[in-house]
Amino acid sequence: MTGPQPGPDAPSVAPTLDDPLVGAVSEAVGGPLGSRAGRHPWWTPARVVLLLTALTFALGMLQKAPCYQTSWQDGDLRYRTCATPICPTSTPVAAWPS
């Protein structure tokens, strides 16, 4: 990068206010940055994504807790609720063990 780098006290620029195209496109998701908008010093976008990922993982673990406790040994109903195929297969549904 060339040129002077902005310091921590440099004013931030809102792309929705600085760029007319971005401002027009932002109308679809709430419009340009308003005068009352602010940033939280601790909740950065990376931390928000990390929190949402952790919550999704925890909910998935909670949903599958009965499967972990019984090790998928309680019969057909437990098998159908615990099995989670990640990608679809070419096997017809009728061919699954019942």
C-alpha positions in Angstrom: 0.0 0.0 0.0 1.2 3.5 -0.7 0.3 6.8 0.8 -0.3 7.7 4.4 -2.2 5.2 6.5 -5.1 6.5 8.6 -4.5 6.5 12.4 -6.9 5.3 15.1 -8.3 8.8 15.5 -9.1 9.3 11.8 -12.8 9.8 11.0 -14.4 6.8 9.4 -16.2 7.0 6.1 -19.5 5.4 5.6 -19.5 3.8 2.1 -23.2 4.3 1.7 -22.8 8.0 2.2 -19.6 8.4 0.2 -20.4 6.4 -2.9 -23.7 7.1 -4.7 -23.9 3.6 -6.2 -23.5 1.9 -2.9 -26.0 4.3 -1.3 -28.6 3.4 -4.0 -28.0 -0.4 -3.6 -28.1 -0.1 0.2 -31.8 0.9 -0.1 -32.6 -2.8 -0.5 -31.2 -3.6 2.9 -32.2 -0.6 5.0 -30.7 2.4 3.4 -27.6 4.4 4.0 -26.0 4.8 7.4 -28.0 7.1 9.5 -27.0 9.9 11.9 -27.8 7.8 15.0 -25.9 4.7 13.9 -22.8 3.9 15.9 -20.4 1.1 16.4 -20.0 -1.0 19.5 -16.4 -1.1 20.6 -16.4 -4.8 21.4 -19.0 -6.4 19.0 -17.0 -6.5 15.8 -18.5 -8.3 12.7 -16.0 -11.2 13.3 -17.2 -11.6 16.9 -20.9 -11.5 15.8 -20.2 -14.3 13.2 -18.3 -16.3 15.7 -21.1 -16.0 18.2 -23.7 -17.0 15.7 -21.6 -20.0 14.6 -21.1 -21.1 18.3 -24.9 -20.8 18.9 -25.7 -22.8 15.8 -23.3 -25.5 16.8 -24.7 -25.6 20.4 -28.2 -25.9 19.1 -27.2 -28.8 16.8 -25.5 -30.6 19.7 -28.5 -30.1 21.9 -30.8 -31.5 19.1 -28.6 -34.6 18.7 -28.1 -35.2 22.5 -30.4 -38.3 22.6 -28.4 -39.8 19.8 -25.1 -39.4 21.7 -26.6 -40.8 24.9 -27.9 -44.0 23.2 -25.2 -44.4 20.5 -27.9 -44.9 17.8 -28.9 -48.2 19.3 -32.6 -47.7 20.1 -34.2 -48.9 16.8 -35.6 -47.5 13.6 -37.2 -44.3 15.0 -34.0 -43.3 16.7 -32.1 -44.1 13.5 -34.3 -41.9 11.4 -34.1 -38.9 13.8 -30.3 -39.2 14.3 -29.2 -39.9 10.7 -28.2 -36.7 9.0 -27.2 -37.2 5.4 -25.1 -34.3 4.3 -25.5 -34.7 0.6 -28.4 -36.4 -1.3 -27.7 -39.9 -2.6 -28.9 -41.6 -5.7 -30.5 -44.4 -3.6 -34.3 -44.2 -3.5 -35.9 -43.5 -0.2 -37.6 -46.9 -0.2 -34.2 -48.6 -0.2 -33.3 -47.2 3.2 -33.4 -49.8 6.0 -36.6 -49.8 7.9 
